[in-house]
Amino acid sequence: MRFLFLLLLGVTAGNIRAGTLQGTVRAQPREGSVDTASAPGAYDSRKYKFVERVDYAHLSDFVVYLDGPVGANSIRPSSPPIKPVGKVLQKGAVFSPHVLPVQVGTTVEWPNFDDIFHNVFSYSDAKPFDLGLYKHPELKSVVFDHPGRVDVFCSIHKSMNCIVLVLETPFFATVDERGRFEISGIPAGGYRFKAWHERLPAQTREISIPESGIVHIDFTLGVGTLPKY
């Protein structure tokens, strides 16, 4: 009985020795770039004729995730006892969500709620696949068994695209509409965490997670560190 009590106590203590990472992610334009708010007609000039206008203040679909072990810490990804399932909807000829982060081994379902056919496919090295033409009530799915970025398209509708970001860690989060994120249950130790966006250079920070409590960190992504041309 005493052994069982100590064993349960150890499990409880192990569960407690985990912290939470909270923070924000925002995008920032290069210093000195054109501000469309103060110069709304700037992109109409010949100088910026072929420049795509980026509204940094309203960029979304940021992802924050643990990017491998640091130092002696050796948290390794493991197959969860229950296979996780994700879902990307097809509605109005749009994939939703546009970015879906998943752990390696996740099955992603692709329901089609339109009255027309779609053909979901990808040529990405991490997971090439082609689901062929189908519509509701037929449901198709894909197991993402290798890490990496998987760009997904519809062969019929060129505007349809999304990204499945396949990660080797269960510790990740998408950023909400206010730019906030939270990742809980992280074992105490030192790690690299990466903030990612499909259109901006990622930012990596080394963070020490305590045995309990919350660590706060803010990420700022932008092109300011890229060389000028």
C-alpha positions as CSV (number, residue, x, y, z in Angstrom):
1,M,0.0,0.0,0.0
2,R,2.8,2.4,0.9
3,F,4.5,1.6,-2.4
4,L,1.3,2.3,-4.3
5,F,0.9,5.6,-2.5
6,L,4.5,6.7,-3.3
7,L,4.0,5.6,-6.9
8,L,0.8,7.7,-7.2
9,L,2.6,10.6,-5.5
10,G,5.4,10.4,-8.0
11,V,3.0,10.4,-11.0
12,T,1.2,13.4,-9.5
13,A,4.5,15.2,-8.9
14,G,5.6,14.5,-12.4
15,N,2.4,16.0,-13.8
16,I,2.9,19.1,-11.7
17,R,6.5,19.6,-12.9
18,A,5.3,21.2,-16.1
19,G,4.9,24.8,-17.1
20,T,2.9,26.9,-19.5
21,L,4.1,29.2,-22.3
22,Q,2.0,32.2,-23.1
23,G,2.6,35.1,-25.4
24,T,1.8,37.0,-28.5
25,V,2.9,37.0,-32.1
26,R,2.7,40.0,-34.4
27,A,4.1,41.0,-37.8
28,Q,6.1,44.1,-38.5
29,P,7.0,45.7,-41.8
30,R,10.5,46.8,-42.7
31,E,11.4,50.2,-41.3
32,G,10.9,52.9,-44.0
33,S,8.5,50.8,-46.1
34,V,5.4,52.4,-47.5
35,D,2.7,52.9,-45.0
36,T,-0.6,52.5,-46.8
37,A,-2.5,54.3,-44.1
38,S,-0.5,57.5,-44.4
39,A,0.1,57.2,-48.2
40,P,-3.0,55.3,-49.5
41,G,-2.2,56.1,-53.2
42,A,1.4,55.0,-53.0
43,Y,0.8,51.6,-54.6
44,D,-0.8,53.3,-57.6
45,S,2.5,54.8,-58.7
46,R,4.7,53.1,-61.3
47,K,7.4,52.5,-58.6
48,Y,5.1,50.0,-56.8
49,K,3.1,48.8,-59.8
50,F,4.1,45.1,-59.4
51,V,4.5,45.2,-55.6
52,E,1.9,43.2,-53.6
53,R,0.4,45.1,-50.8
54,V,0.8,43.4,-47.4
55,D,-1.4,44.4,-44.5
56,Y,1.0,43.4,-41.7
57,A,-1.5,44.5,-39.0
58,H,-4.1,41.9,-40.1
59,L,-1.9,38.9,-40.9
60,S,-3.2,35.7,-39.3
61,D,-2.4,32.0,-39.2
62,F,0.7,32.2,-37.0
63,V,1.9,29.0,-35.4
64,V,4.2,28.6,-32.4
65,Y,5.8,25.3,-31.7
66,L,8.6,23.5,-29.8
67,D,11.6,23.2,-32.2
68,G,13.6,20.2,-30.9
69,P,15.5,19.7,-27.6
70,V,18.1,22.2,-26.1
71,G,21.1,21.1,-24.2
72,A,20.6,18.0,-22.0
73,N,16.8,18.2,-22.3
74,S,15.6,15.3,-24.5
75,I,11.9,15.6,-25.0
76,R,11.2,13.3,-27.9
77,P,8.0,13.0,-29.9
78,S,6.1,9.8,-29.2
79,S,3.1,8.2,-30.8
80,P,0.0,9.1,-28.7
81,P,-2.1,6.2,-27.5
82,I,-5.1,7.5,-29.5
83,K,-4.4,8.5,-33.1
84,P,-5.2,12.3,-33.3
85,V,-7.6,13.5,-36.0
86,G,-7.7,16.9,-37.6
87,K,-10.1,18.3,-40.1
88,V,-10.0,20.8,-43.0
89,L,-13.4,21.8,-44.3
90,Q,-14.2,22.6,-48.0
91,K,-17.0,25.2,-48.1
92,G,-17.6,28.0,-50.6
93,A,-14.6,26.8,-52.6
94,V,-12.3,27.6,-49.6
95,F,-10.2,25.4,-47.3
96,S,-10.8,26.1,-43.6
97,P,-8.6,26.5,-41.7
98,H,-6.0,27.9,-44.1
99,V,-3.2,26.6,-41.8
100,L,-3.5,23.4,-39.8
101,P,-0.6,22.4,-37.5
102,V,-0.6,18.7,-36.6
103,Q,1.7,16.2,-34.9
104,V,3.3,13.5,-37.0
105,G,0.9,10.5,-37.3
106,T,-2.3,12.7,-37.4
107,T,-5.1,11.7,-39.7
108,V,-6.7,14.7,-41.4
109,E,-10.2,14.5,-42.8
110,W,-11.3,16.6,-45.8
111,P,-15.1,16.9,-45.8
112,N,-16.6,18.6,-48.9
113,F,-19.7,20.7,-47.9
114,D,-20.1,22.2,-51.4
115,D,-22.6,21.0,-53.9
116,I,-19.8,20.7,-56.4
117,F,-16.8,18.3,-56.8
118,H,-13.4,19.1,-55.4
119,N,-10.1,17.3,-55.9
120,V,-7.7,17.7,-52.9
121,F,-4.0,17.0,-53.7
122,S,-0.4,17.9,-52.8
123,Y,3.0,17.5,-54.5
124,S,4.9,18.4,-51.3
125,D,7.8,16.1,-50.5
126,A,6.5,15.6,-46.9
127,K,3.2,14.1,-48.1
128,P,2.3,13.8,-51.8
129,F,-1.3,12.6,-52.3
130,D,-4.3,12.9,-54.6
131,L,-7.8,12.2,-53.2
132,G,-9.5,12.4,-56.6
133,L,-12.9,14.0,-57.4
134,Y,-15.6,13.7,-54.6
135,K,-18.3,15.5,-52.8
136,H,-20.6,15.1,-49.8
137,P,-21.5,12.6,-48.3
138,E,-18.2,10.9,-49.3
139,L,-15.4,11.6,-46.8
140,K,-11.7,11.2,-47.5
141,S,-8.7,11.4,-45.2
142,V,-4.9,11.5,-45.2
143,V,-2.4,10.3,-42.6
144,F,0.5,12.8,-42.3
145,D,3.4,10.5,-41.3
146,H,6.4,12.7,-42.1
147,P,7.3,16.2,-40.7
148,G,7.3,19.2,-43.0
149,R,5.1,21.7,-44.7
150,V,2.5,20.3,-47.0
151,D,0.9,22.7,-49.5
152,V,-2.6,21.5,-50.5
153,F,-4.6,22.5,-53.6
154,C,-7.7,21.7,-55.5
155,S,-7.1,20.8,-59.2
156,I,-10.4,22.4,-60.2
157,H,-10.4,25.7,-58.3
158,K,-7.0,27.5,-58.5
159,S,-7.8,29.8,-55.7
160,M,-8.2,26.9,-53.2
161,N,-5.1,26.3,-51.2
162,C,-4.1,25.6,-47.6
163,I,-1.1,24.3,-45.6
164,V,-0.8,21.4,-43.2
165,L,2.2,22.0,-41.0
166,V,3.3,18.5,-39.8
167,L,5.4,18.8,-36.5
168,E,7.5,16.3,-34.5
169,T,6.1,17.7,-31.2
170,P,2.8,17.7,-29.4
171,F,3.7,21.2,-28.0
172,F,2.3,23.7,-30.5
173,A,-0.5,26.3,-30.8
174,T,-2.2,28.5,-33.3
175,V,-2.4,32.2,-32.6
176,D,-5.9,33.6,-32.0
177,E,-7.5,36.7,-33.6
178,R,-5.9,38.9,-30.9
179,G,-2.4,37.6,-31.6
180,R,-2.3,35.4,-28.4
181,F,-1.3,31.8,-27.8
182,E,-0.9,29.3,-25.0
183,I,0.9,26.0,-24.8
184,S,0.5,24.1,-21.5
185,G,1.8,20.9,-20.0
186,I,5.4,21.5,-21.1
187,P,7.9,19.5,-19.0
188,A,10.4,21.7,-17.2
189,G,13.6,22.5,-19.1
190,G,15.2,24.5,-21.8
191,Y,13.8,24.5,-25.3
192,R,13.8,26.3,-28.6
193,F,10.4,27.7,-29.6
194,K,9.7,28.9,-33.1
195,A,7.0,31.4,-34.3
196,W,6.1,30.6,-37.9
197,H,4.1,32.3,-40.7
198,E,3.9,31.1,-44.3
199,R,4.9,34.5,-45.7
200,L,7.5,35.7,-43.2
201,P,10.9,34.5,-41.8
202,A,10.4,32.5,-38.7
203,Q,11.8,33.6,-35.3
204,T,13.3,31.1,-32.9
205,R,13.8,31.9,-29.2
206,E,15.4,29.8,-26.4
207,I,13.1,29.6,-23.4
208,S,13.4,28.0,-20.0
209,I,10.2,26.4,-18.8
210,P,9.8,26.2,-15.0
211,E,8.4,23.2,-13.1
212,S,5.2,25.1,-12.6
213,G,3.8,28.5,-13.5
214,I,3.7,30.6,-16.7
215,V,6.4,32.0,-18.9
216,H,5.4,34.9,-21.2
217,I,7.2,35.8,-24.4
218,D,6.4,37.9,-27.4
219,F,7.5,37.2,-31.0
220,T,7.7,39.8,-33.8
221,L,8.1,38.5,-37.3
222,G,9.1,40.7,-40.2
223,V,11.4,41.2,-43.1
224,G,13.6,43.8,-41.4
225,T,16.5,41.4,-40.9
226,L,16.6,40.4,-44.6
227,P,19.2,42.0,-46.8
228,K,18.2,45.1,-48.8
229,Y,18.1,44.9,-52.6
